[in-house]
């Protein structure tokens, strides 16, 4: 197994950067074992309690601490995150978009055998 480290820097969008880096390295599958850092804007989704096929989308435009895990699926990042908000509030869900403006995000990926 190989452990890879990716950094998303100020001014970058996390999902787009990861997809490009995965494509550059021809990564089609793998385990995203750690996502840690801070973002300034994101869009996440959660499932409806009565219909798991229905998504509810929420956007946050504020500084957020993040941690998460996921997978590389068909070359694309599939990430579930926890968001730390002001005053200890939290939110979580499937990550669709995350913009880094103030800090950075580090992503560790395990691939291969």
C-alpha positions as CSV (number, residue, x, y, z in Angstrom):
1,X,0.0,0.0,0.0
2,X,1.1,3.5,-0.8
3,X,0.2,6.6,1.2
4,X,-0.2,9.8,-0.8
5,X,-0.5,13.4,0.6
6,X,-2.4,16.1,-1.3
7,X,-2.6,19.8,-0.2
8,X,-5.4,22.2,-1.2
9,X,-4.1,25.7,-0.8
10,X,-5.6,29.2,-0.5
11,X,-7.8,30.1,-3.5
12,X,-8.4,26.5,-4.6
13,X,-11.6,24.4,-4.7
14,X,-11.0,21.0,-3.0
15,X,-13.1,18.6,-5.1
16,X,-11.8,20.0,-8.4
17,X,-8.1,20.0,-7.3
18,X,-8.4,16.4,-6.0
19,X,-10.0,15.2,-9.2
20,X,-7.2,16.8,-11.3
21,X,-4.5,15.4,-9.0
22,X,-6.1,11.9,-9.1
23,X,-6.2,12.1,-12.9
24,X,-2.6,13.2,-13.2
25,X,-1.6,10.1,-11.1
26,X,-4.1,7.8,-12.9
27,X,-5.8,7.0,-9.6
28,X,-9.1,5.2,-10.2
29,X,-9.7,3.9,-6.7
30,X,-8.4,4.3,-3.2
31,X,-9.3,5.1,0.4
32,X,-9.3,8.8,1.4
33,X,-8.3,8.1,5.0
34,X,-8.0,11.6,6.3
35,X,-9.2,15.1,5.4
36,X,-8.2,17.8,7.8
37,X,-8.0,21.6,7.6
38,X,-10.2,24.7,7.2
39,X,-12.4,26.0,4.4
40,X,-14.4,29.1,3.9
41,X,-17.4,28.0,1.8
42,X,-18.9,24.6,1.0
43,X,-21.9,22.7,-0.2
44,X,-23.0,19.5,1.4
45,X,-25.9,17.1,1.2
46,X,-27.7,14.8,3.5
47,X,-30.5,12.3,2.9
48,X,-34.2,12.6,3.6
49,X,-35.2,10.4,6.5
50,X,-38.1,8.9,4.5
51,X,-36.3,8.6,1.2
52,X,-32.6,7.9,1.0
53,X,-32.6,8.8,-2.7
54,X,-33.6,12.4,-2.0
55,X,-30.8,14.8,-1.1
56,X,-31.1,18.0,0.9
57,X,-28.4,20.5,0.0
58,X,-27.0,23.1,2.5
59,X,-24.4,25.8,1.7
60,X,-22.1,27.4,4.3
61,X,-20.3,30.6,3.7
62,X,-18.1,31.0,6.9
63,X,-14.8,29.8,8.2
64,X,-15.2,26.0,8.9
65,X,-12.9,23.4,10.5
66,X,-13.2,20.2,8.6
67,X,-12.3,16.5,9.0
68,X,-13.5,13.6,6.9
69,X,-13.0,10.4,5.1
70,X,-14.0,8.9,1.8
71,X,-12.9,7.1,-1.3
72,X,-11.7,7.6,-4.9
73,X,-14.5,6.2,-7.0
74,X,-14.0,5.9,-10.8
75,X,-11.2,8.5,-10.4
76,X,-13.4,11.1,-8.5
77,X,-13.3,12.0,-4.9
78,X,-16.3,10.9,-2.8
79,X,-15.9,12.5,0.6
80,X,-18.1,12.7,3.8
81,X,-17.1,15.5,6.2
82,X,-17.8,17.0,9.6
83,X,-17.8,20.7,9.8
84,X,-16.9,22.7,13.0
85,X,-18.7,26.0,13.2
86,X,-18.6,29.0,15.5
87,X,-19.6,28.3,19.1
88,X,-19.0,24.6,18.8
89,X,-21.8,23.9,16.3
90,X,-21.3,21.0,13.9
91,X,-22.7,19.8,10.6
92,X,-21.9,16.8,8.4
93,X,-22.7,15.3,5.1
94,X,-21.5,14.4,1.6
95,X,-19.2,17.1,0.2
96,X,-20.0,18.6,-3.2
97,X,-17.8,21.7,-3.2
98,X,-15.4,23.3,-0.8
99,X,-13.4,26.6,-1.3
100,X,-10.3,27.3,0.6
101,X,-9.6,31.0,1.2
102,X,-7.9,31.4,4.6
103,X,-6.0,28.3,5.5
104,X,-5.4,24.9,3.7
105,X,-6.6,21.3,3.7
106,X,-4.5,18.2,3.8
107,X,-5.8,14.9,2.3
108,X,-4.2,11.5,2.8
109,X,-5.0,8.7,0.4
110,X,-4.1,5.0,0.6
111,X,-3.8,3.3,-2.8
112,X,-2.7,0.0,-4.2
113,X,-1.2,-3.1,-2.6
